Each structure stands twice: as C-alpha cells, then as structure tokens.
Amino acid sequence: GLVKACKGGGNNFFRSLIIPLLFVMLALTHSSLQSLAKQPSCCPHAPLAAPVLCRPHQSACNLSRRPRKGVQRRDSPVAPVAAQGMDTNEAEEEEERVLRTLQQCTRRIRELGDRGRVKDAIQELANLSKKNVQPDTYAATALVRACCKDMELAQSVFDELFGDFLEPDEVAFAVLLRGYGNANPPNWQKIDATLTTMQLKYGLVPATTSYNALLEVCCRTNDVERGEDIIDRMHTDEVEPDEFTEAAVASKRTLRAYLRKVFS
C-alpha cells in the first residue's frame, strides 16, 4: 500500500511523511472496529456484517446525505447509534455530532488538497480518531482526490481506505479515473484496470459520472475517436447523458455533435 508507494518512488519527503501517518490511519481503523465489536448495534444483522450495517438499518445521519441523481453512491458504514447507556435524545445528538464532524473534515480535506498540502490532508483524516468518529466514504474520497497529483500515492490511499473498511462508490472511482486521465499522456491501461475493479470487485456498473470523467479526458487530449467509442458505449449500456456530459464535451465540437446525434 502506502509503504510500497514510498519505497518505489524514492521520494524522501513522502517516505518520512506517509509511513508514520499510515500507522495512524490503520490504528484508527483497528480502534473503530474494536469499538463496534464492544457496542450493541441497532441492526440485527450487524454481527454478521460489521462494520457495515444493512441498508434498512443504516443510521439516519447517513440517509440524510442524498446523492445526486444518476450517481451510484453507497452508504458509508457508521457507528451504531444505539450505544449502551444512551437514550433517544443522546443518540440523536451523537448522530448530529458525527455528521457535523465528518462534513467539516471532508470540507477541510478538500481545501488542503486544493492547496497541495497532502500531509495535512492525511493528518486531518487521521485526527478523526481523536474525536471518536470513523471516516466515511465522502471523507475518504476527498483524501484520494487530494493525493491525485501523485497517482501511485492516490491509488495506495484508495486501497488502504476502501475494501474491508469502507465501500467505494462511483464518485470515488471517478476520482481515480480523472487522476489517471490527467497524466500526460493519459494512462488508459490504469483507467481500464480501474473500471474492471469497479465492476468485478465492487459490483458497480459505470454510469454517467464515470463516462463524463472519460469524456473529459478525451476532450482535453483531442482524442475524438476514443471519445466517440465512449459515447457509443454509453448508448449501448443505456446510460443517458446529463448536463455534466454536455459540459464535458462542450469544448470539442465533433464530440458535441456526435453526442447529440447518438442520443437524438
């Protein structure tokens, strides 16, 4: 994971930075899972599938974060709200605290990523352990995005955070697609591998969000032939374009016209 990325890159800055923070994040994961094991859950299926609660028994704070239409968003695992010794009011206050903390953390990670402060972005996620809050898919995705100037690092962060602990969604994979697409030239081999992992390992079918990311890459690199193939694939898979698709091809007249022709 991150250790491999550091050793392979030979970058002393990331070698001294990421390895200590990796252990912090892994400790956070471990302590969070231990906490779940000790607390009774409001979900009768949790002992079989902890830490992910089944969909009918997800926390209300998770259900309040509605995804945009057409985006495959998976619910993030959340700490059980029916903690021992908590009444209904206390449980609701705890849910609000957790949701507020995660929203602030996600916003802060995005800001740090935009400024190129990767170390601080990783530390921001690790600091959730001090607040007794588990990371969710939104915060983890923001951290992957913050690392995308170094795709080996971004992929390692993705692999560490998603899988056994968190379930990635289409937005998380779209971050990787854009990251590999921003390489010069775009790393289409990695893009194909990402799409394969998305479908075979996580059962996520590429929808508009994924195709929009690929079309953005094609327009940026003037790859009209590949862009037309992607639009054909959208049509075959019955994936309808949206306003973001139109924006993705806005700068390339040929693709814009082809999109309208195919979906007219």
PyMOL commands that set and color helices and strands:
alter all, ss='L'
color gray80, all
select helices_A, chain A and resi 2-9+12-38+46-49+55-57+60-63+88-114+118-131+137-146+151-161+170-181+188-200+208-220+224-236+243-248+253-262
alter helices_A, ss='H'
color red, helices_A
deselect
rebuild
show_as cartoon
